[in-house]
Amino acid sequence: MINISQSTSTRPYLVRALHEWCTDNALTPYIAVSVDDTVQVPREYVNNGEIVLNISFDATSSLQLGNEFVVFKARFGGVAREISVPVARVIAIYARENGQGMAFPAPALNNGEIEVTAPKGLVSAIKPVVILSTALTYQTQDSDESTEPPEPTKPSTSGTKPHLKRVK
């Protein structure tokens, strides 16, 4: 029996599933990425440490949605670039047309802590968004007045199966 600390991350599986859902429904899958030194993207397109990438089959070449990396070739300003994003740096995947998708907890910071706030630009860009976490459901706020991270709420433990919650 595998305990939870030995199991693999669900993030790459959910990214692949939502990419497939977007493709099957003629929607354009976008990923929001928290950029650091491990992310290979054109730095001139990075804004506030983040970049949003179109990962549709029409916009990419040689797309690979692996367990460790999202790798593809794409054109930026007419110039072909090779893109490599560690799956752990993907903070959301959503459909451009309707904003439906999923946001993930932010990647671990240098000191090993987890940042649980969604970037403000991302929150306004993807409404509604489905947020899924292993133990907690996070709700984001649209207000720019609060700089405090949202308080996590525990999911219902009424004995029912887990379900996704749409947060508006």
Secondary structure, 3 states (H helix, E strand, C coil): CCCCCCCCCCHHHHHHHHHHHHHHCCCCEEEEEECCCCCECCHHHCECCEEEEECCCCCCEEEEECCCEEEEEEEECCEEEEEEEEHHHEEEEEECCCCCEEECCCCECCCCCECCCCCHHHHHHCCCEEECCCCCECCCCCCCCCCCCCCCECCCCCCCCCCCCEEC
